[in-house]
Amino acid sequence: MKSGAAWLACATQETVDAFLEGLDENAFLALPWVFEFWALPHQLPPEGAWKSWVIMGGRGAGKTRAGAEWVRAQVEGAGPGDPGRARRVALVGETFDQVRDVMIFGDSGILACSPPDRRPEWEAGRRRLVWPNGAVATAFSAHEPEALRGPQFDAAWVDELAKWKKAGETWDMLQFALRLGEHPQQVITTTPRNVGVLKAILNNPSTVVTHAPTEANRAYLAASFLEEVTARYGGTRLGRQELEGVLLDDVEGALWTTAGLEAARVEAAPELDRIVVALDPSVTGNAGSDECGIIVAGAVTRGPVQDWRVWVLDDCTARGRPTDWARAAIAAMETWGAEKLVAEVNQGGDLIESVLRQIDPLVPFRALRAARGKAARAEPVAALYEQGRVKHLRGGRLGTLEDQMCRMTTRGFEGRGSPDRVDALVWAVTELIIEPAAHWRRPQVRVL
């Protein structure tokens, strides 16, 4: 669904002129303040009798503007002095300064969004906004949850809840205070983070969610900003959270964490001694088949074993018929100049090599057989990450791989489907340094 602004942007000049000429003077003057005309779909409240509306999006996706406009819609009436649906509003941010500087006085805050005849007055001493119709919005800091004990409200706007240090306590106090009117509501604008209070809100049946990536609001963002953050964080797990607005869930007891993977991020790889492509094949090719994990990694194996390092370069995972993933794997070898292709053959056996050689009869190939379960194979690889010996190349399309990694535990994989990308990663690291290191350490028997 397009907004009115998007429709105008796509319309011919004649259509735009006709639209504007059709407005009377009052409608023309009011148009800049009619948010429903300019809003993106994720910025408009969903229908229904919801209690909490979570606007979850990437940085710069227009969340603050949506929150400010929602407050306007609650407190404003038909005329400047007419009552609106809400008369007592709580504005809650991480700190009081952030409520004032972002939610109230910010470029997308309440004052910037309000038309002159309905603009509220800021009473600094009482930390509140007062509208011409008598509605009041009071600012609160999440550092002081007890300040919400006593006041009562019929609406609330909560900003960046996922980064509050006392999120649970503050949220609970707000729920007790939100008790005026026939149906008190609250909007939560936040970049998603893996915190318990946000997940609990999202799982509540009375919660509705709208979602948008940073890219959705590109018309209002500097092109250089988009280029920079996309180049730096695109394809990473952090990018999925901060740019795509996806809630990333680290499973308890996972072998990898988001923080650990971010610490492993590098801008470039050094000159590598070896590069391999590893795949975890899917032997069926129907619509419900698992993907075939295809991971490209390289290693530096000069010097002592403890100095050997791995760089994960790319994720070329494919879905389709066996010939489709075979072509994708061989194309990855050509792109990265890999010396060898390795694959698990527990399922598929000789068929795996046969399919690959249909595409390239001379492909350097090594068949691998798993003697242990997936989690057991992954543990020594996770240990190398903890030692700082495996790095992830920024821009290597590794976000989905990293999602799987953060769901792999010692109990097994706690995500949907098969951890095909993790399996391929494990085989790549095993081939590059784990097996060679084991051979290097094995004592040599001298025959006299």
Order of alpha helices (4+ residues) and beta strands (2+ residues): alpha-alpha-alpha-alpha-beta-alpha-beta-alpha-beta-beta-beta-beta-alpha-beta-alpha-beta-alpha-alpha-alpha-beta-beta-beta-beta-alpha-beta-alpha-beta-alpha-beta-alpha-beta-beta-alpha-alpha
